[in-house]
Amino acid sequence: MEWTSLLSTTMGALIALAASALAERRRWLRESEQRTRDDRRASYVAFLNATAEASEILVNIARGHDSDETALARAATVLRDSDVLPRRLELSLVADDHVVRQATHTVALLRIYRDTVAQGLPFDSEELQSARVAFNEQRDRLTQHMRGTL
């Protein structure tokens, strides 16, 4: 009878330990996934904010709101000045491959937009509007893909 009692107690303790370890593992995985989502979200927001800032600078230059002698030079350096490129690299560390490809395409279209503005074309020119719309549509597609991964 003593062995049965000891065996039952031991089995109960082992079951309790296993259940506790399993619950702890699940909690750790859930918290880890949440941290990964939070890191991804922060990187997404930083990249989108950088592209929005670059786009806003380009719109202001193209519309003539920033019409001083250095405006076209600022257009040429807008990707660097708004941290688009470092934010894209940061994004490549936390995002899945599809989002990274979409972000790279967004930056390529932003470069085309930047080059068009740096030419000094009027805001309502066909070429500038086409570049602006292409960039904005791509950024909207990227945002949708980002939402899908959160």
C-alpha positions as CSV (number, residue, x, y, z in Angstrom):
1,M,0.0,0.0,0.0
2,E,2.9,2.3,0.7
3,W,4.2,1.8,-2.8
4,T,0.9,2.6,-4.3
5,S,0.6,5.8,-2.4
6,L,4.1,6.8,-3.3
7,L,3.6,5.9,-6.9
8,S,0.3,7.9,-7.1
9,T,1.9,10.9,-5.4
10,T,4.9,10.8,-7.8
11,M,2.7,10.4,-10.9
12,G,0.5,13.3,-9.7
13,A,3.6,15.5,-9.2
14,L,5.0,14.6,-12.6
15,I,1.7,15.4,-14.3
16,A,1.5,18.7,-12.5
17,L,5.0,19.6,-13.5
18,A,4.4,18.6,-17.1
19,A,1.2,20.7,-17.2
20,S,2.9,23.6,-15.6
21,A,5.8,23.4,-18.1
22,L,3.4,23.1,-21.0
23,A,1.4,26.2,-19.8
24,E,4.6,28.1,-19.3
25,R,5.9,27.2,-22.8
26,R,2.6,28.3,-24.4
27,R,2.7,31.6,-22.5
28,W,6.3,32.2,-23.6
29,L,5.4,31.4,-27.2
30,R,2.4,33.8,-27.1
31,E,4.5,36.6,-25.6
32,S,7.3,35.9,-28.2
33,E,4.8,36.2,-31.0
34,Q,3.4,39.4,-29.6
35,R,6.9,40.9,-29.3
36,T,7.6,39.9,-32.9
37,R,4.3,41.5,-34.1
38,D,5.1,44.7,-32.1
39,D,8.6,44.9,-33.6
40,R,7.2,44.3,-37.1
41,R,4.4,47.0,-36.5
42,A,7.0,49.5,-35.3
43,S,9.2,48.9,-38.3
44,Y,6.2,49.2,-40.7
45,V,5.1,52.4,-39.1
46,A,8.6,53.9,-39.3
47,F,9.0,53.0,-42.9
48,L,5.5,54.3,-43.9
49,N,6.2,57.5,-41.9
50,A,9.5,58.0,-43.7
51,T,7.9,57.5,-47.1
52,A,5.0,59.9,-46.2
53,E,7.5,62.5,-45.1
54,A,9.5,62.2,-48.4
55,S,6.3,62.4,-50.4
56,E,5.1,65.5,-48.5
57,I,8.5,67.2,-49.2
58,L,8.2,66.3,-52.8
59,V,4.7,67.6,-53.1
60,N,5.6,70.9,-51.4
61,I,8.6,71.4,-53.8
62,A,6.5,70.4,-56.9
63,R,3.7,72.8,-55.9
64,G,6.1,75.6,-55.4
65,H,5.5,75.9,-51.6
66,D,9.3,75.4,-51.2
67,S,10.5,77.5,-54.0
68,D,13.9,78.8,-52.7
69,E,17.1,78.1,-54.6
70,T,17.8,74.9,-52.7
71,A,14.4,73.3,-53.3
72,L,15.4,71.1,-56.2
73,A,18.6,70.1,-54.3
74,R,16.4,69.0,-51.4
75,A,14.3,66.9,-53.7
76,A,17.4,65.1,-54.8
77,T,18.3,64.1,-51.2
78,V,14.8,63.5,-50.0
79,L,15.3,59.7,-49.5
80,R,18.3,60.3,-47.3
81,D,16.9,63.2,-45.4
82,S,13.6,61.4,-44.6
83,D,15.4,58.1,-43.6
84,V,13.6,56.0,-46.2
85,L,16.6,53.9,-47.0
86,P,17.6,53.0,-43.4
87,R,14.0,52.3,-42.6
88,R,13.8,49.9,-45.5
89,L,16.8,48.1,-44.2
90,E,15.3,47.9,-40.8
91,L,12.1,46.5,-42.4
92,S,14.1,43.8,-44.2
93,L,15.1,42.4,-40.8
94,V,11.5,41.9,-39.4
95,A,9.2,41.6,-42.4
96,D,8.5,38.6,-44.6
97,D,9.9,38.4,-48.1
98,H,6.8,39.6,-49.9
99,V,6.6,42.8,-47.8
100,V,10.3,43.4,-48.4
101,R,9.8,43.1,-52.1
102,Q,6.9,45.4,-52.0
103,A,8.8,48.0,-49.9
104,T,11.7,47.8,-52.4
105,H,9.3,48.5,-55.2
106,T,7.8,51.4,-53.3
107,V,11.3,52.9,-52.9
108,A,12.0,52.4,-56.6
109,L,8.8,54.3,-57.4
110,L,9.7,57.0,-54.9
111,R,13.0,57.4,-56.6
112,I,11.2,57.9,-59.9
113,Y,8.9,60.5,-58.3
114,R,11.9,62.2,-56.7
115,D,13.8,62.4,-60.1
116,T,10.7,63.8,-61.7
117,V,10.3,66.5,-59.1
118,A,14.0,67.3,-59.3
119,Q,13.6,68.0,-63.0
120,G,11.6,71.1,-62.0
121,L,8.5,70.0,-63.9
122,P,5.2,71.8,-62.9
123,F,3.0,70.0,-60.4
124,D,0.2,69.5,-62.9
125,S,2.4,67.9,-65.6
126,E,1.5,64.5,-66.9
127,E,4.9,63.0,-66.0
128,L,4.9,64.3,-62.5
129,Q,1.3,63.2,-61.8
130,S,1.9,59.8,-63.2
131,A,5.0,59.3,-61.0
132,R,3.1,60.6,-57.9
133,V,0.1,58.4,-58.5
134,A,2.2,55.3,-59.2
135,F,4.1,55.8,-55.9
136,N,0.9,56.5,-53.9
137,E,-0.8,53.4,-55.3
138,Q,2.2,51.2,-54.6
139,R,2.4,52.5,-51.0
140,D,-1.3,51.7,-50.6
141,R,-0.6,48.1,-51.8
142,L,2.3,47.8,-49.5
143,T,0.2,49.0,-46.6
144,Q,-2.4,46.3,-47.4
145,H,0.3,43.6,-47.4
146,M,1.6,44.9,-44.1
147,R,-1.8,44.7,-42.5
148,G,-2.1,41.1,-43.7
149,T,1.1,40.1,-41.7
150,L,0.0,41.7,-38.5
